[in-house]
């Protein structure tokens, strides 16, 4: 008689003896890996949710504080929406209307503060695409008083000899930094097939948080990912020293501070503009509006920054127009609302200087028919 397994009825297998079968080796290995990974994943999700709730609370608190510090922001957000393009952060809302500082703001169907754009690309006009921030947007002025609209009227007289009129596509958005202006140029402006592009540059442009709108519309990000990538980027590196400028003294040194702090970003932005100019064979003018704190006969405090911008333009095959020279005969209170924004007379000065620069230089050397 054959000797059976002790305690096992003949014919009974391990699978049927009342005990679960032992896991196969591969299955045991998979369980050893997946269980800890699943636990880690759940913990990461909980941590991310917690960080997002905290971040959302901080953003809401900051938005409230921004509204208190800058009451006009509550008016601004009525004409602005969060953009689906993360490079823009926010954009003007097509068809929106609002009152800002007693001035009516109307956004056209294309999403810009301008007249309705002509259909297609008119062949009998000089097409000028202009990007910028609140200066070109026309802060504090009726739309037809902003220098892009004034410029659109001025060149008609200057261009009679060529038989051409002009259309200026004003794509400026209040609060945009240079990186956002480049993005709107790439995604919207180049589609107009411009003969020339104008970048309205202001010395606060490197600061993407300028004006508060970027912070207001900041979208919650992957908090843990940002923490990990920042930690990885800082592995083995020493913290960079802050520029030797006091950022608290905004009235005088803010502009030097941000151009020092964001020096690499500024250089990269100008390099990208140069690349766009070459790839699309279109001249780009960087029109630098001064800080409105000057008077005739007194050295301008930020001329060194203007000289640096001119050098970046020369390095990247960009044309440069220093508008401080155009304001030289005026004390700044006569041509400005505040330290950043020109008044009606100031916009006229900018438009005239641009018209002369376009006609005498850029357009006279190119085929603009």
C-alpha positions in Angstrom: 0.0 0.0 0.0 1.3 3.4 -1.0 2.2 5.7 1.9 0.2 8.9 1.6 0.9 12.4 2.9 0.2 12.5 6.7 -3.2 14.0 7.4 -4.3 14.1 3.8 -7.1 12.0 2.4 -6.0 10.2 -0.6 -6.8 12.2 -3.8 -6.9 15.5 -1.9 -4.6 18.2 -3.4 -3.0 21.2 -1.6 -5.5 23.5 -3.3 -8.4 21.5 -1.8 -7.2 20.9 1.7 -8.8 24.0 3.1 -5.8 26.3 2.9 -5.2 29.0 0.3 -2.5 28.1 -2.3 0.9 29.6 -1.7 1.5 32.6 -4.0 3.8 31.9 -7.0 7.2 33.6 -6.7 6.5 36.2 -9.4 3.2 37.1 -7.7 4.9 37.5 -4.3 7.5 39.8 -5.9 4.8 41.9 -7.5 3.0 42.3 -4.2 6.2 43.3 -2.4 6.7 46.0 -5.0 3.1 47.2 -5.6 1.9 47.5 -2.0 4.6 49.9 -0.9 4.3 51.9 -4.2 0.5 52.1 -3.8 1.0 53.3 -0.2 3.5 55.9 -1.3 1.2 57.1 -4.1 -1.7 57.5 -1.7 0.5 59.5 0.7 1.7 61.7 -2.2 -1.9 62.4 -3.3 -2.9 63.3 0.2 0.2 65.5 0.6 -0.5 67.2 -2.8 -4.2 67.8 -1.9 -3.1 69.3 1.4 -0.5 71.6 -0.2 -3.1 72.6 -2.9 -5.7 73.5 -0.2 -3.0 75.6 1.6 -1.9 77.2 -1.7 -5.4 78.0 -2.7 -6.1 79.6 0.7 -2.9 81.7 0.4 -3.9 82.8 -3.1 -7.4 83.8 -2.1 -5.9 85.7 0.8 -3.4 87.4 -1.5 -6.1 88.3 -4.0 -8.1 90.0 -1.2 -5.0 91.9 -0.1 -4.3 92.9 -3.8 -7.8 94.3 -4.0 -7.3 96.3 -0.9 -3.9 97.7 -2.0 -5.0 98.2 -5.6 -8.8 99.0 -5.8 -8.5 99.4 -9.6 -7.8 95.7 -9.8 -11.4 94.9 -9.1 -12.3 97.0 -12.2 -9.5 95.4 -14.3 -10.7 91.8 -13.7 -14.0 92.6 -15.3 -12.3 92.8 -18.7 -9.8 90.0 -18.1 -10.0 86.2 -17.8 -7.6 83.4 -17.1 -6.0 82.2 -20.3 -5.8 78.6 -21.3 -2.3 79.3 -22.5 0.0 79.1 -19.5 2.5 81.4 -21.1 -0.1 84.2 -21.0 -1.6 83.5 -17.6 -4.5 85.9 -18.4 -5.9 87.7 -21.4 -8.5 90.3 -22.3 -12.1 89.0 -22.6 -13.6 89.5 -26.0 -16.6 91.9 -26.0 -16.0 92.9 -22.3 -16.8 96.5 -21.1 -15.8 98.2 -17.9 -14.9 101.6 -16.4 -11.4 102.0 -15.2 -10.4 105.2 -13.4 -13.3 107.0 -15.0 -12.4 105.8 -18.5 -14.5 103.4 -20.5 -12.7 100.2 -21.6 -14.1 98.2 -24.5 -12.5 95.0 -25.7 -13.1 94.1 -29.4 -14.2 90.7 -30.6 -10.6 89.6 -31.1 -9.9 90.2 -27.4 -7.9 93.4 -27.6 -8.5 97.1 -26.7 -8.7 98.3 -30.3 -11.2 98.9 -33.1 -12.5 95.7 -34.8 -9.6 94.4 -36.9 -10.1 94.3 -40.7 -10.9 91.0 -42.2 -7.9 89.2 -43.7 -4.6 91.0 -44.3 -5.4 94.1 -46.4 -2.8 94.3 -49.2 -3.2 98.1 -49.7 -2.1 99.0 -46.2 1.1 99.0 -44.1 0.4 96.4 -41.3 2.0 97.3 -38.0 1.6 94.8 -35.1 2.2 96.3 -31.7 2.7 94.5 -28.4 3.2 96.0 -25.0 1.7 96.6 -21.5 -0.5 99.2 -19.9 1.4 102.0 -21.6 0.5 100.9 -25.2 -2.8 99.6 -23.9 -3.6 103.2 -23.0 -4.0 103.2 -19.3 -5.9 106.3 -18.1 -6.8 107.4 -21.7 -9.8 106.9 -24.0 -9.0 104.2 -26.5 -8.6 106.6 -29.4 -6.0 108.6 -27.3 -3.6 105.7 -26.9 -0.5 106.1 -29.0 -1.2 103.0 -31.2 -4.5 104.5 -32.3 -2.9 108.0 -32.7 -0.1 106.3 -34.7 -2.6 104.7 -37.0 -3.9 108.1 -37.9 -0.6 109.8 -38.3 1.1 107.7 -40.9 -1.7 108.3 -43.5 -0.3 111.7 -44.1 3.3 110.6 -44.1 2.6 107.7 -46.5 0.8 109.6 -49.2 3.9 109.5 -51.4 3.7 105.7 -51.5 -0.1 105.6 -51.9 -0.5 103.5 -48.7 -2.4 103.9 -45.5 -1.7 102.1 -42.3 -3.4 99.7 -39.9 -2.0 99.2 -36.4 -3.0 96.0 -34.6 -2.8 97.0 -30.9 -2.2 93.7 -29.1 -1.0 95.3 -25.9 -2.5 94.0 -22.6 -2.4 95.8 -19.3 0.2 94.3 -17.0 2.0 92.0 -19.5 5.7 91.4 -19.1 8.0 90.9 -22.1 7.7 87.1 -22.0 3.9 87.4 -22.3 4.2 90.0 -25.1 6.4 87.6 -27.1 3.9 84.9 -26.5 1.0 87.0 -27.8 3.1 88.0 -30.8 3.8 84.3 -31.6 0.3 83.1 -31.2 -1.7 86.0 -32.5 0.4 88.8 -34.0 2.3 87.0 -36.7 -1.0 85.8 -38.2 -1.5 89.4 -39.4 1.5 89.1 -41.7 3.0 92.4 -40.4 5.3 94.6 -42.4 6.8 95.8 -39.1 6.4 94.8 -35.4 6.7 97.3 -32.5 7.5 96.2 -29.0 6.6 98.9 -26.5 9.2 98.4 -23.7 9.0 99.9 -20.3 11.6 99.4 -17.6 9.3 97.4 -15.3 8.7 94.8 -18.1 10.9 92.1 -16.7 8.6 91.8 -13.6 5.9 89.3 -14.5 4.0 90.1 -11.3 3.7 93.8 -12.2 0.2 95.2 -11.8 -1.2 92.3 -9.8 -3.1 90.6 -12.6 -0.6 87.7 -13.0 -0.8 87.0 -9.2 -4.6 87.3 -9.2 -5.0 84.7 -12.1 -2.2 82.5 -11.0 -3.3 78.9 -11.4 -2.5 76.3 -8.7 0.4 74.2 -9.8 1.7 70.7 -8.9 3.0 71.7 -5.5 5.1 68.6 -4.8 6.6 68.6 -8.3 7.7 72.2 -7.9 9.2 71.5 -4.5 11.1 68.4 -5.9 12.4 70.2 -9.0 13.5 73.2 -7.0 15.3 71.0 -4.6 17.0 69.0 -7.4 18.0 72.2 -9.2 19.7 73.4 -6.0 21.6 70.2 -5.3 25.3 71.0 -5.2 24.8 74.7 -6.0 25.3 77.7 -3.8 22.5 80.3 -3.5 23.1 83.2 -5.9 23.6 86.5 -4.1 20.9 89.1 -4.5 21.8 92.1 -6.6 23.5 94.9 -4.7 20.4 97.1 -4.9 17.7 97.6 -2.3 14.4 96.5 -3.8 12.5 98.3 -1.2 13.5 101.6 -2.7 11.1 101.3 -5.6 11.0 104.9 -6.6 14.6 104.9 -7.7 16.2 101.5 -7.7 13.4 99.1 -8.6 14.2 99.2 -12.3 17.9 98.5 -11.8 17.0 95.7 -9.3 14.7 93.8 -11.7 17.1 94.2 -14.6 19.9 92.8 -12.5 17.7 90.0 -10.9 16.2 88.9 -14.3 19.3 89.6 -16.4 19.3 86.2 -18.0 15.5 86.3 -18.8 15.8 89.7 -20.3 18.7 88.6 -22.6 16.7 85.4 -23.5 13.6 87.5 -24.4 15.6 89.8 -26.7 17.3 86.8 -28.3 13.8 85.3 -29.0 12.7 88.6 -30.6 15.7 88.6 -32.8 15.0 85.0 -33.8 11.4 85.9 -34.7 12.6 88.9 -36.8 15.0 86.7 -38.8 12.7 83.7 -39.2 9.8 85.8 -40.5 11.9 88.5 -42.2 10.1 91.3 -40.5 11.8 94.2 -38.8 11.1 94.6 -35.0 11.4 98.0 -33.3 11.9 98.1 -29.6 10.4 101.5 -28.5 11.6 102.2 -25.0 9.4 104.5 -23.0 11.2 106.3 -20.2 10.4 106.5 -16.5 8.6 109.7 -16.2 10.9 111.4 -13.8 13.0 113.8 -15.7 13.3 117.5 -16.7 15.2 119.3 -19.4 18.9 119.9 -18.7 19.2 117.3 -15.9 20.8 113.9 -16.6 18.3 111.1 -16.8 18.7 108.7 -13.9 18.1 105.5 -15.9 20.1 106.2 -19.0 22.4 103.3 -18.3 19.5 100.9 -18.5 18.4 102.4 -21.8 22.0 101.9 -23.1 21.9 98.3 -22.0 18.6 97.7 -23.9 20.1 99.4 -27.0 23.0 97.0 -26.8 20.7 94.0 -26.6 18.8 95.3 -29.6 22.1 95.7 -31.6 23.2 92.2 -30.6 20.0 90.6 -31.8 19.4 92.6 -35.0 16.5 94.6 -33.5 15.8 98.3 -34.2 15.9 100.6 -31.2 14.0 103.8 -30.5 14.8 105.6 -27.3 11.7 107.7 -26.6 13.4 109.6 -23.8 15.0 111.8 -26.5 11.6 112.6 -27.9 10.5 113.9 -24.4 13.7 115.9 -23.9 12.0 119.3 -24.2 9.3 118.5 -21.6 9.4 118.2 -17.8 7.8 114.9 -17.1 4.7 116.3 -15.3 3.6 117.9 -18.6 3.5 114.6 -20.5 2.6 111.9 -17.9 -0.1 110.7 -15.5 2.4 109.0 -13.2 5.9 107.6 -13.2 5.0 104.9 -15.9 2.1 106.2 -18.0 2.0 109.1 -20.5 -1.0 111.5 -20.6 -2.7 112.6 -23.8 0.2 114.8 -24.8 2.7 112.1 -23.9 0.8 109.6 -26.2 0.9 112.1 -29.0 4.7 112.5 -28.5 5.2 108.7 -28.7 3.0 108.3 -31.8 4.8 111.1 -33.6 8.2 109.7 -32.8 7.2 106.3 -34.0 5.6 107.6 -37.2 8.8 109.4 -38.1 11.0 106.4 -37.2 8.8 104.1 -39.3 8.6 106.3 -42.4 12.1 107.7 -42.4 13.8 104.4 -41.5 12.0 101.1 -41.6 9.3 101.6 -44.3 11.5 103.6 -46.7 13.9 100.6 -46.8 11.3 97.8 -47.3 8.6 96.8 -49.7 5.4 97.6 -48.0 3.0 97.5 -50.8 
